[in-house]
């Protein structure tokens, strides 16, 4: 027997659709069979497939033991394929979200996201939400970019955080080491970025053009030594490869960038998302962390 509590995220759904999410991978035919055999109970009473559920309802389903075993096996396979979160990966945690430190060289999706999902499930945190909602990243970083990511445990948290990102209420700060010394030492860069899907490359343009999206960032030079600089950058918009493209288009490619600069294969990309401001709280990577040592210029 499996038991599911109906949360605010799931209220109003038909019972059969609710179960299709609560037990992902279970064939629709098996769900309908469970309803026909009255193996689905809502608050202790037989439940019809077309009933609309309310927040606080408890749905019990019988004869799903084989499916539960298959789900656990699938989780073990994913953990073996993607690995687990490393020591120091979790910067902050509460019942709604995680703030995670992604290492360089790991794709945000699916690898790092699957590691975070496995952590949440294995710790039995927000277990009902895990059954009815797939915990997800709220945004992404490039494969070779290190830094902080927001991860939602609940559907409500995902909608809330992504909407705040859309309204630019989430402030993301990066540090990067670049060739050259930008002048003035502090300012704002505004471009229009166009992505070539065939080349998988982004180009910066100075004026609006079809298919190009406005990209804005604010920068400050923190240190300059030997013709190289350490920059702190606050993203106003979040575009694909934005920092790397806007820096390179002005003659300041990020160190280690093989696509837009002179980086060599295997060389680390000197770019890290070091700070996130959300709802008046600041989450950041400490000053003694590897990104800062790595970016010494």
C-alpha positions in Angstrom: 0.0 0.0 0.0 1.2 3.5 -0.9 -0.1 6.7 0.8 -0.1 10.2 -0.7 -1.1 13.5 0.9 -2.6 16.1 -1.4 -0.7 19.3 -1.2 -1.6 22.8 -2.3 0.3 22.2 -5.5 -1.9 19.2 -6.4 -5.3 20.4 -5.1 -8.1 20.4 -7.8 -6.6 17.7 -9.9 -8.5 14.6 -11.0 -7.6 11.6 -8.9 -6.3 9.6 -11.9 -4.0 12.5 -13.0 -2.9 13.0 -9.5 -1.8 9.3 -9.3 0.0 9.5 -12.7 2.2 12.1 -11.1 2.5 10.5 -7.7 3.6 7.2 -9.3 5.5 8.3 -12.4 6.1 5.5 -14.9 3.1 3.5 -13.8 1.1 2.6 -17.0 -2.2 4.4 -17.3 -3.9 1.0 -17.7 -2.7 0.0 -14.2 -4.0 3.2 -12.7 -7.4 2.7 -14.3 -7.4 -0.9 -13.2 -6.8 0.1 -9.6 -9.8 2.5 -9.7 -12.0 -0.2 -11.2 -11.0 -2.7 -8.5 -11.6 0.0 -5.8 -8.0 -0.2 -4.8 -7.8 3.6 -4.5 -9.2 5.1 -1.3 -9.7 8.8 -0.6 -9.8 9.6 3.1 -10.7 5.9 3.7 -13.5 5.7 1.1 -13.4 4.3 -2.5 -12.3 7.0 -5.0 -13.4 7.5 -8.6 -10.9 8.3 -11.3 -12.7 11.6 -12.1 -13.0 12.9 -8.6 -11.4 16.3 -7.9 -9.0 16.2 -4.9 -8.7 18.8 -2.2 -5.7 20.0 -0.2 -5.3 17.8 2.9 -6.9 14.7 1.3 -5.1 11.4 1.9 -5.1 9.0 -1.1 -4.1 5.3 -0.4 -3.4 3.0 -3.3 -3.0 -0.8 -3.0 -1.2 -3.3 -5.2 1.6 -0.9 -6.2 4.4 -2.7 -4.4 6.1 -3.9 -7.6 6.0 -0.3 -9.0 7.6 1.1 -5.8 10.4 -1.5 -6.1 10.9 -0.4 -9.7 11.1 3.3 -8.6 13.8 2.5 -6.0 15.8 0.5 -8.6 15.5 3.4 -11.0 16.9 5.8 -8.3 19.9 3.4 -7.7 20.6 3.3 -11.4 20.5 7.1 -11.6 22.8 7.5 -8.6 25.3 5.1 -10.3 25.1 7.0 -13.6 25.2 10.6 -12.3 27.0 10.3 -9.0 26.2 12.1 -5.7 26.7 15.6 -4.4 30.2 16.1 -3.1 31.3 17.5 0.3 30.6 21.3 0.4 28.0 21.2 -2.4 25.2 22.3 -0.2 25.6 26.0 0.8 22.1 26.4 2.3 19.0 24.3 2.8 15.4 24.6 4.1 12.1 22.9 3.4 11.6 24.7 0.1 15.0 25.0 -1.5 18.7 24.2 -1.7 21.5 26.6 -2.7 24.2 24.4 -4.3 27.8 24.9 -5.4 28.3 23.2 -8.8 31.9 22.2 -9.6 33.3 23.0 -13.1 33.1 20.4 -15.8 29.6 19.0 -14.6 26.6 19.8 -16.8 23.8 21.6 -14.9 21.3 19.2 -16.6 20.9 16.4 -16.3 24.0 15.4 -14.2 24.0 18.0 -11.4 20.3 18.2 -11.2 20.0 14.4 -10.8 22.6 14.4 -8.0 20.5 17.0 -6.2 17.3 15.0 -6.7 18.9 11.9 -5.4 20.1 13.8 -2.3 16.6 15.1 -1.5 15.0 11.7 -2.0 17.6 9.8 0.0 17.4 12.2 2.9 13.6 11.8 3.0 13.2 15.5 3.0 9.8 16.9 1.7 9.0 13.3 0.7 5.4 14.0 -0.2 6.5 16.8 -2.5 9.2 14.5 -4.1 6.4 12.1 -4.9 4.1 14.6 -6.5 6.7 17.1 -7.9 10.1 16.5 -9.5 12.6 18.8 -7.6 14.3 21.0 -10.2 17.0 23.6 -10.8 15.6 27.1 -11.1 18.3 28.2 -13.5 21.5 26.8 -15.1 25.3 27.4 -15.4 27.4 26.5 -18.4 29.2 23.1 -18.1 32.6 24.6 -17.3 31.3 27.4 -15.1 31.6 26.9 -11.4 29.3 28.4 -8.8 25.9 28.7 -7.1 22.6 27.4 -8.3 19.1 27.5 -6.8 17.2 24.2 -6.6 13.5 24.0 -5.7 12.1 21.2 -3.7 8.5 22.1 -4.2 6.4 23.3 -7.2 5.4 26.4 -5.2 9.1 27.3 -4.6 10.0 26.6 -8.3 7.2 29.0 -9.5 8.1 31.6 -6.9 11.9 31.6 -7.6 11.6 31.5 -11.4 9.1 34.3 -11.4 11.5 36.4 -9.3 14.3 35.6 -11.7 12.1 36.7 -14.6 11.4 40.0 -12.8 15.1 40.4 -12.1 14.6 40.3 -8.3 17.3 37.6 -8.0 20.8 39.2 -8.2 23.6 37.0 -9.4 27.2 38.0 -9.0 30.2 36.4 -10.7 33.9 36.8 -10.6 36.2 36.1 -13.6 39.8 36.6 -14.7 40.2 38.1 -18.1 43.0 39.1 -20.5 43.5 42.9 -20.6 42.4 45.7 -18.3 38.9 47.2 -18.9 38.6 51.0 -18.8 36.9 52.6 -17.1 37.4 50.4 -14.0 33.7 50.3 -13.4 30.7 50.5 -15.7 27.9 48.8 -17.6 28.0 46.8 -20.8 25.0 46.6 -23.1 24.8 44.4 -26.2 22.4 42.4 -28.3 23.3 38.7 -28.4 22.4 36.4 -31.3 22.8 32.7 -31.0 23.9 30.6 -34.0 22.2 27.2 -33.3 24.3 25.4 -35.9 27.7 26.6 -34.7 26.5 26.6 -31.0 28.1 30.0 -30.7 26.8 33.4 -29.5 27.6 36.7 -31.2 27.4 40.2 -29.7 25.9 43.1 -31.7 25.8 46.8 -30.8 22.3 47.5 -32.1 19.0 45.5 -32.1 18.6 43.0 -34.9 16.2 40.1 -35.7 16.6 37.2 -33.3 19.1 39.1 -31.0 18.3 39.6 -27.3 19.4 42.5 -25.1 22.2 41.6 -22.7 23.2 43.9 -19.8 25.8 43.5 -17.1 27.6 45.7 -14.6 31.3 45.2 -13.9 34.1 46.4 -11.6 37.8 45.7 -11.9 39.0 44.3 -8.6 42.7 43.8 -9.4 45.0 44.1 -12.4 48.4 42.4 -12.7 50.6 41.7 -15.7 48.0 42.6 -18.3 45.3 40.5 -16.7 42.3 41.5 -14.5 40.0 40.1 -11.9 36.5 41.3 -12.5 33.3 41.2 -10.4 30.2 41.1 -12.5 26.5 41.5 -11.7 24.2 40.1 -14.3 21.2 42.3 -15.2 20.0 39.8 -17.8 20.8 36.1 -18.1 21.7 35.1 -21.6 23.5 32.1 -23.0 27.3 32.6 -22.6 26.6 36.2 -21.8 29.6 37.1 -19.6 32.1 35.2 -21.9 30.7 36.8 -25.1 30.5 40.4 -23.7 34.0 40.2 -22.3 35.5 38.7 -25.4 33.7 41.1 -27.8 35.6 44.0 -26.1 38.9 42.3 -26.2 38.9 40.8 -22.7 38.3 37.1 -23.1 37.9 35.0 -19.9 41.0 33.0 -19.1 40.6 29.4 -20.1 37.8 30.1 -22.6 38.4 27.9 -25.6 35.3 29.0 -27.5 35.6 32.8 -27.3 39.2 33.2 -26.2 42.6 31.4 -26.4 41.9 28.7 -23.8 43.4 25.3 -24.5 41.6 22.0 -24.1 41.5 20.9 -20.4 42.3 24.4 -19.1 39.9 25.5 -16.4 37.5 28.4 -17.2 38.2 31.3 -14.8 34.5 32.1 -14.2 32.5 31.5 -11.1 29.0 32.4 -9.8 30.1 33.5 -6.3 26.9 35.2 -4.9 23.2 35.1 -5.1 20.8 37.6 -3.4 17.2 36.3 -2.9 14.5 37.7 -0.7 16.9 39.9 1.2 19.2 37.0 1.9 22.8 36.7 0.5 24.3 33.3 -0.3 27.9 33.2 -1.3 31.1 31.2 -1.7 33.6 32.1 1.0 36.7 34.2 0.2 39.0 31.2 0.8 37.2 28.9 -1.6 39.1 27.5 -4.7 37.6 29.9 -7.2 39.3 32.9 -5.6 42.7 31.1 -5.4 42.3 30.0 -9.0 41.5 33.5 -10.2 44.7 35.1 -8.8 46.1 37.3 -11.4 
